Structures are given as C-alpha cells and as structure tokens.
Amino acid sequence: MDSNCPPVCILDFEKYAYSTLPRNALDYYRSGADHQQTLLDNRAAFQRYRLRPRVLRDVRKRDLSASILGERVSMPIGVAPTAMQRMAHPDGECANARAAESMETIFTLSTIATSSIEEVARAAPKSIKWFQVYIYKDRSMTHDLVIRAKQAGFKALVLTVDAPHFGRRLADVRNKFILPPHLRMANFNVDSKAAKQAGVSAGGSGISEYVMSMFDPSVTWKDLKWLSSISSLPIIVKGILTAEDAEEALHYNVAAILVSNHGARQVDGVPATIDVLSEVVKTVKGRCEVYLDGGITNGTDVFKALALGAKMVFVGRPMIWGLAYGGEAGARKVLQILHDEFSSTMALMGTDSFALSCMLIMQILIRKVVI
C-alpha cells in the first residue's frame, strides 16, 4: 500500500500488515487450518447474502448502541481474543484495549497474550474487558487466571470450547513457529512450563506443542459447572457451530454463545460462521445472547450478522492489522471505520436504531443466493 495513501478500509490495513510484518508473525496471524478452505469461506460466505433495503425512512439520527450482558456499548462491534499481539506492535494487547476503551466497546484478552491481565487492566481501566480462558489439565492454572481476571475488573469469562488441541496450521509447521525471544506468555510466570513451551519447538510449531502439553482433551460440558463454581463472572462459550451444542450449552446456564470456528484455525471444512448463525439463533430462542466472529471485514458484514440474529460481532485479525499499521491509533481507526461503515449501512437499509429495529432488520434483510 502506498505510504502516501492512508487506509480507508480494513483490506487496506491488511495489505499494509502483509507487506511489513515479519513472516513468522504474519503467517501465525493470517493462517487457517490445513488447506484453509474454511478460512476463505468465512469471508466468502457473507457474499452469499443479499440485502433488501427499505427506503423513504427518516435516518438522520442513528443509534448504534447496544446492551451486552447488561453493559452499554457504543456499537455492536467488539474486539475478539487474539494471541500474542506484541508480535504486531510493541504495545500489543494494551494498545488494542485502549482503542476499545476510546470507542466504548468490549475488549477480550486472550489467555495466550503477550500482555498480562494486570497490564491490560492498568492500560484501559475504564474499558469493558472480558477474559478468554481455557480449561487446563492443571486446573489450578485455570483457577488462578480466573481469580486474577476478576480481581483486575474483567466482567466476563469467554470459555473457548473448540480447542481440545490446536488444529494443524501448515505455515506454522513450515516456519517452526515460536514466540520471538524478546516476548513472553505474559499471563504465566516466566519460569512456568507454559511460558517456556511457547518458545520451544521440536520440529513443528512451538505454540502447538505448548497446547498439546497443557490443554486437557478430556474436558466435557460438566467442566462448565466447575468453572461456574470458582467465579461469579458470567460465562460465554466460544466455538459453537451447531444447534445441538447450542442446546447443550443452555443446560449449563451460559450467559451467551459466541458462534465461532476459531478464525478457521481448528479443523478445515467446517462451515463459515455466518452460515450457521441462524441455526443457533433459532435454537436459543432468546434464552441467552448470541454473538458471532469470523470473516468480518466491513460494516455491511456486521449488519448481515445482526440481521441474522447476532446481538454483537467480534473482530480479531482486523485489529492485528490495525496494530501493525499504527499501534493504538491504527487499532482505533479500524474500529472507527467499522463503526462508520455500519452506520452508513443502517441508513441505506432504512434503519435508525440497532436496539429498536432488530425485528425490522430481520424482516427486511436478507436473501441467501447461490454464487
């Protein structure tokens, strides 16, 4: 991208990041599982939905705000948990949290972060922060992280449920991906096995070897009860792709379901998230909130997801591209562009309030087409 032409859309940020990030980091951020069929489809699937606008409606003033788990946000667009953000910019997760704070929306911190729970809490004390968590073989590790998150003011736990171990990411295997030596897994003690494992590879991906050694493949739905027993924070289950699993989650009184395929990084060939959203929403029937991530690159994508029943969407990779472009300012610009594009789409679709027009949006939106 020409340095004299500032980015005007998310794909501009992506092009810049592709041209500047070190290969080891870039491939980690951008890659999907195996041959990346699902990674491509996460984006392409949005193009299969057509908008059906209504006209001659007063849209001079548009209200993008929403209530998410009882918290007011300025727009239904939040920051998804993304690992090891200091590979993209020295300020990493702290910069993204400050960007979310300035835009009055939700920031989600990954367990596998290069900024600690406490560092992020200090960097963005007024933001709504959620903490993404795994259930480890050593339950005391999970317990300690959850307690620290609550003490630091995080408002919810996002339990990733689609990762009994990590998917096969061919670029990371080829690169023998490891965390650069000047960075660390900041939520773990520097001498802990977890911190060390991410920087060691026996021939494949260091991060995958870490996961294989620390993650518990025996975790079941019953472990949700254990997680609920150690914290009063609401639990969001991240990684639901079927009606059956959505129904199962409801049996455990989850606060929300995040329809996600882990950025297409777990198993190739699963559906794009937008294609299964309606199935999950229909099953939930308002018994908990439903969110979506995966493939969102513009405000029209946001509108389509909301029209199909999501209450909020979360973006991951676009925030990394924003960090690579300009740290906190770049991340904030990514969120501002998505905000403005979504607002414009609302106007052109004839809706002036996300909070008040959900039923209208559902009625007017969407027709799925074959491309």
C-alpha positions as CSV (number, residue, x, y, z in Angstrom):
1,M,0.0,0.0,0.0
2,D,1.3,3.5,-0.9
3,S,2.5,5.2,2.3
4,N,1.1,8.4,1.0
5,C,-2.4,7.0,0.9
6,P,-3.9,6.3,4.3
7,P,-6.0,3.2,4.7
8,V,-9.7,3.7,4.1
9,C,-11.0,0.2,4.7
10,I,-10.0,-3.0,6.6
11,L,-8.4,-4.6,3.5
12,D,-6.1,-1.6,3.2
13,F,-4.8,-2.3,6.7
14,E,-4.5,-6.0,5.8
15,K,-2.4,-5.2,2.8
16,Y,-0.1,-3.0,4.8
17,A,0.4,-5.6,7.5
18,Y,1.1,-8.3,4.9
19,S,3.9,-6.1,3.5
20,T,5.5,-5.1,6.8
21,L,5.1,-7.9,9.4
22,P,7.9,-10.5,9.8
23,R,7.0,-13.7,8.1
24,N,6.9,-15.8,11.3
25,A,4.4,-13.4,12.9
26,L,2.4,-12.8,9.7
27,D,1.9,-16.4,8.9
28,Y,0.8,-17.1,12.5
29,Y,-1.8,-14.4,12.4
30,R,-3.2,-15.0,8.9
31,S,-3.2,-18.7,8.6
32,G,-6.0,-21.2,8.9
33,A,-6.1,-24.9,9.4
34,D,-4.8,-27.3,6.8
35,H,-5.6,-26.1,3.3
36,Q,-7.7,-23.1,4.5
37,Q,-11.0,-23.9,2.8
38,T,-12.9,-22.6,5.8
39,L,-10.6,-19.6,6.2
40,L,-11.6,-18.5,2.7
41,D,-15.2,-19.3,3.2
42,N,-15.5,-17.3,6.4
43,R,-15.3,-14.2,4.1
44,A,-16.9,-15.6,1.0
45,A,-20.0,-16.7,2.9
46,F,-21.0,-13.1,3.6
47,Q,-21.3,-12.5,-0.2
48,R,-24.0,-15.2,-0.4
49,Y,-26.4,-12.9,1.5
50,R,-28.1,-10.1,-0.2
51,L,-29.6,-7.0,1.4
52,R,-33.2,-5.9,0.8
53,P,-33.3,-2.2,1.7
54,R,-36.3,-0.2,2.7
55,V,-36.5,3.4,1.5
56,L,-38.0,6.8,2.4
57,R,-37.4,6.4,6.2
58,D,-36.1,9.1,8.5
59,V,-32.5,8.1,9.2
60,R,-31.0,11.5,10.1
61,K,-30.0,10.2,13.6
62,R,-28.8,6.7,14.0
63,D,-28.3,4.9,17.3
64,L,-25.7,2.2,17.1
65,S,-25.6,1.5,20.8
66,A,-26.5,-1.9,22.4
67,S,-26.8,-3.5,25.8
68,I,-24.5,-6.5,26.1
69,L,-24.7,-8.6,29.3
70,G,-26.2,-5.5,30.9
71,E,-23.4,-3.2,29.8
72,R,-24.0,-0.3,27.4
73,V,-21.6,-0.3,24.4
74,S,-21.5,2.4,21.7
75,M,-21.8,-0.2,18.9
76,P,-22.3,-3.9,18.5
77,I,-18.7,-4.5,17.4
78,G,-16.1,-5.7,19.8
79,V,-12.5,-7.0,19.9
80,A,-12.1,-10.7,19.8
81,P,-9.4,-12.6,21.8
82,T,-6.3,-12.8,19.6
83,A,-3.0,-14.3,20.9
84,M,0.4,-12.7,21.1
85,Q,-0.3,-9.2,19.9
86,R,3.1,-7.7,20.7
87,M,4.4,-9.5,17.6
88,A,2.4,-6.9,15.6
89,H,3.3,-3.9,17.7
90,P,5.3,-3.3,20.9
91,D,2.2,-2.2,22.8
92,G,0.2,-5.2,21.7
93,E,-2.9,-6.0,23.7
94,C,-2.6,-2.8,25.8
95,A,-3.0,-0.7,22.7
96,N,-6.0,-2.7,21.5
97,A,-7.6,-2.4,24.9
98,R,-7.1,1.4,24.9
99,A,-8.6,1.5,21.4
100,A,-11.7,-0.4,22.5
101,E,-11.9,1.9,25.6
102,S,-11.8,5.0,23.4
103,M,-14.6,3.6,21.2
104,E,-16.6,2.5,24.2
105,T,-16.8,-1.2,23.3
106,I,-15.6,-4.6,24.6
107,F,-12.1,-5.8,24.6
108,T,-11.4,-9.5,25.0
109,L,-8.0,-10.6,26.3
110,S,-6.6,-14.0,25.2
111,T,-5.0,-16.3,27.8
112,I,-2.2,-16.7,25.3
113,A,-1.3,-13.0,25.4
114,T,2.0,-11.1,25.5
115,S,0.5,-8.5,27.9
116,S,-0.7,-9.7,31.3
117,I,-4.2,-9.4,32.8
118,E,-2.9,-6.7,35.1
119,E,-1.0,-4.8,32.4
120,V,-4.2,-4.6,30.3
121,A,-6.3,-3.6,33.3
122,R,-3.9,-0.7,34.0
123,A,-3.7,0.3,30.4
124,A,-7.5,0.6,29.9
125,P,-9.1,0.9,33.4
126,K,-12.4,2.2,32.1
127,S,-13.0,-0.3,29.3
128,I,-15.3,-3.3,29.4
129,K,-12.9,-6.2,29.5
130,W,-13.6,-9.9,29.1
131,F,-11.1,-12.7,29.6
132,Q,-10.8,-15.7,27.3
133,V,-9.9,-18.8,29.1
134,Y,-9.1,-22.5,28.5
135,I,-9.5,-25.3,31.0
136,Y,-6.1,-26.8,31.6
137,K,-5.0,-30.2,32.7
138,D,-3.8,-28.5,35.8
139,R,-7.0,-26.9,37.0
140,S,-5.1,-24.7,39.4
141,M,-3.7,-22.8,36.4
142,T,-7.2,-22.0,35.1
143,H,-8.4,-21.2,38.7
144,D,-5.6,-18.7,39.2
145,L,-6.2,-16.9,35.9
146,V,-9.9,-16.6,36.5
147,I,-9.3,-15.2,40.0
148,R,-6.8,-12.7,38.7
149,A,-9.2,-11.6,35.9
150,K,-12.0,-11.0,38.4
151,Q,-9.7,-9.0,40.7
152,A,-8.5,-6.9,37.8
153,G,-12.0,-5.9,36.9
154,F,-12.8,-8.1,34.0
155,K,-16.5,-8.5,33.5
156,A,-16.9,-11.9,31.9
157,L,-15.2,-15.2,31.0
158,V,-15.0,-16.4,27.4
159,L,-14.5,-20.1,27.5
160,T,-13.1,-21.5,24.3
161,V,-14.7,-24.9,23.8
162,D,-13.4,-25.9,20.3
163,A,-9.8,-26.5,21.2
164,P,-9.1,-29.8,22.9
165,H,-5.9,-29.3,21.0
166,F,-4.8,-26.9,18.3
167,G,-5.6,-27.5,14.6
168,R,-2.8,-28.2,12.1
169,R,-1.6,-24.9,10.7
170,L,0.8,-25.7,7.9
171,A,2.5,-22.3,7.7
172,D,3.4,-22.5,11.4
173,V,4.8,-26.0,10.9
174,R,6.9,-24.9,8.0
175,N,8.2,-21.9,9.9
176,K,8.7,-23.9,13.1
177,F,6.8,-21.1,14.7
178,I,8.0,-19.9,18.1
179,L,7.3,-16.8,20.1
180,P,10.1,-14.3,19.5
181,P,12.7,-14.4,22.3
182,H,12.1,-10.8,23.4
183,L,8.4,-11.6,24.1
184,R,6.8,-13.9,26.7
185,M,3.5,-15.5,27.6
186,A,2.7,-12.7,30.0
187,N,-0.1,-14.4,31.9
188,F,2.2,-17.1,33.2
189,N,5.3,-17.0,35.4
190,V,8.4,-16.6,33.4
191,D,9.7,-19.9,34.8
192,S,6.5,-21.8,34.2
193,K,6.2,-24.7,31.8
194,A,3.5,-22.8,29.9
195,A,5.8,-19.8,29.4
196,K,8.7,-21.8,28.3
197,Q,6.8,-24.2,26.0
198,A,5.7,-21.5,23.6
199,G,9.3,-20.7,22.8
200,V,10.4,-24.3,22.1
201,S,9.8,-26.4,19.1
202,A,10.9,-30.0,18.5
203,G,10.4,-29.6,14.8
204,G,6.9,-28.3,14.4
205,S,5.0,-25.3,15.8
206,G,6.1,-24.3,19.3
207,I,2.7,-23.0,20.2
208,S,1.0,-26.3,19.1
209,E,3.4,-28.2,21.3
210,Y,2.6,-26.0,24.2
211,V,-1.1,-26.6,23.6
212,M,-0.6,-30.4,23.4
213,S,1.2,-30.4,26.7
214,M,-1.1,-28.1,28.7
215,F,-4.6,-28.4,27.3
216,D,-7.0,-31.0,28.6
217,P,-8.6,-33.1,25.8
218,S,-10.9,-34.8,28.3
219,V,-12.8,-31.6,29.1
220,T,-16.6,-32.0,28.8
221,W,-19.7,-30.0,29.4
222,K,-19.6,-30.9,33.1
223,D,-16.5,-28.8,33.4
224,L,-18.6,-25.8,32.9
225,K,-20.1,-26.5,36.3
226,W,-16.6,-26.4,37.8
227,L,-15.8,-23.1,36.0
228,S,-19.0,-21.6,37.4
229,S,-18.2,-22.8,40.8
230,I,-14.9,-20.9,41.0
231,S,-16.2,-17.5,39.8
232,S,-19.4,-15.5,39.7
233,L,-18.5,-13.9,36.4
234,P,-20.9,-14.7,33.5
235,I,-19.6,-17.3,31.1
236,I,-19.7,-17.0,27.3
237,V,-19.0,-20.3,25.4
238,K,-16.9,-19.6,22.3
239,G,-16.8,-22.1,19.5
240,I,-20.4,-23.2,19.0
241,L,-21.3,-24.2,15.4
242,T,-24.4,-26.5,15.8
243,A,-27.9,-26.3,17.1
244,E,-27.2,-29.4,19.2
245,D,-24.2,-27.8,21.0
246,A,-26.2,-24.6,21.5
247,E,-29.0,-26.5,23.2
248,E,-26.4,-28.3,25.4
249,A,-24.8,-25.0,26.4
250,L,-28.2,-23.7,27.6
251,H,-28.5,-26.6,30.0
252,Y,-25.5,-25.1,31.9
253,N,-26.9,-21.6,32.1
254,V,-24.3,-19.8,30.0
255,A,-24.8,-16.1,29.6
256,A,-24.0,-16.1,25.9
257,I,-22.9,-18.2,23.0
258,L,-20.2,-17.0,20.6
259,V,-20.7,-18.6,17.2
260,S,-17.1,-19.1,16.1
261,N,-14.8,-21.5,14.3
262,H,-11.7,-20.2,15.9
263,G,-10.9,-18.0,12.9
264,A,-10.9,-21.2,10.8
265,R,-7.8,-22.3,12.6
266,Q,-9.0,-25.6,14.1
267,V,-10.4,-28.0,11.6
268,D,-10.7,-27.3,7.9
269,G,-14.0,-27.9,6.2
270,V,-16.3,-26.7,9.0
271,P,-18.9,-24.2,7.9
272,A,-18.5,-20.4,7.8
273,T,-19.9,-18.9,11.0
274,I,-22.4,-16.7,9.2
275,D,-23.9,-19.8,7.6
276,V,-24.7,-21.5,10.9
277,L,-25.7,-18.4,12.8
278,S,-29.4,-18.7,12.0
279,E,-29.5,-22.3,13.2
280,V,-28.0,-21.3,16.6
281,V,-30.3,-18.3,17.0
282,K,-33.4,-20.4,16.2
283,T,-32.4,-22.9,18.8
284,V,-31.5,-20.4,21.5
285,K,-34.9,-18.6,21.1
286,G,-33.7,-15.6,23.2
287,R,-32.7,-17.7,26.2
288,C,-29.2,-16.2,26.1
289,E,-27.3,-13.7,24.0
290,V,-25.7,-14.8,20.7
291,Y,-22.6,-13.3,19.2
292,L,-20.5,-14.1,16.1
293,D,-16.9,-13.8,14.9
294,G,-15.1,-14.9,11.8
295,G,-14.7,-13.2,8.4
296,I,-16.0,-9.7,9.1
297,T,-14.2,-7.1,7.0
298,N,-16.7,-4.3,6.7
299,G,-19.8,-2.7,8.2
300,T,-22.1,-4.5,5.8
301,D,-20.9,-7.8,7.2
302,V,-21.8,-6.5,10.6
303,F,-25.3,-5.6,9.5
304,K,-25.8,-9.1,7.9
305,A,-24.7,-10.8,11.1
306,L,-27.1,-8.7,13.2
307,A,-29.9,-9.3,10.7
308,L,-29.5,-13.0,11.1
309,G,-29.8,-12.7,14.8
310,A,-26.4,-12.0,16.4
311,K,-26.5,-9.3,19.1
312,M,-22.9,-8.4,18.7
313,V,-19.9,-9.3,16.5
314,F,-16.2,-9.5,17.3
315,V,-13.2,-8.9,15.1
316,G,-9.8,-10.3,15.6
317,R,-7.4,-10.2,12.6
318,P,-8.5,-6.6,11.6
319,M,-7.3,-5.4,15.0
320,I,-3.9,-7.0,14.4
321,W,-3.7,-5.3,11.0
322,G,-4.5,-2.0,12.8
323,L,-1.8,-2.6,15.4
324,A,0.7,-3.3,12.6
325,Y,-0.2,-0.1,10.9
326,G,-0.1,2.3,13.8
327,G,-0.4,0.8,17.3
328,E,-3.3,2.2,19.3
329,A,-4.2,4.8,16.7
330,G,-4.3,2.1,14.0
331,A,-6.5,-0.1,16.1
332,R,-8.8,2.8,16.9
333,K,-9.1,3.6,13.2
334,V,-10.1,0.1,12.4
335,L,-12.9,0.3,14.9
336,Q,-13.9,3.7,13.7
337,I,-14.1,2.5,10.1
338,L,-16.3,-0.4,11.0
339,H,-18.5,1.9,13.1
340,D,-18.9,4.4,10.2
341,E,-19.5,1.6,7.6
342,F,-22.1,0.0,9.8
343,S,-23.8,3.4,10.5
344,S,-23.9,4.0,6.7
345,T,-25.3,0.6,6.0
346,M,-28.0,1.2,8.6
347,A,-29.0,4.4,6.9
348,L,-29.1,2.9,3.5
349,M,-31.1,0.0,4.7
350,G,-33.7,2.3,6.3
351,T,-33.0,1.7,10.0
352,D,-32.1,4.3,12.5
353,S,-31.6,2.3,15.7
354,F,-30.0,-1.1,16.2
355,A,-31.5,-1.5,19.6
356,L,-35.1,-0.7,18.5
357,S,-35.0,-2.1,14.9
358,C,-33.9,-5.7,15.3
359,M,-37.2,-7.1,14.3
360,L,-37.4,-4.7,11.4
361,I,-33.9,-5.7,10.3
362,M,-34.8,-9.4,10.5
363,Q,-37.8,-8.7,8.3
364,I,-36.1,-6.6,5.6
365,L,-32.7,-8.1,5.3
366,I,-31.7,-11.0,3.8
367,R,-32.0,-13.4,1.0
368,K,-29.4,-16.1,0.5
369,V,-28.2,-16.7,-3.0
370,V,-26.0,-19.2,-4.8
371,I,-22.9,-17.8,-6.2
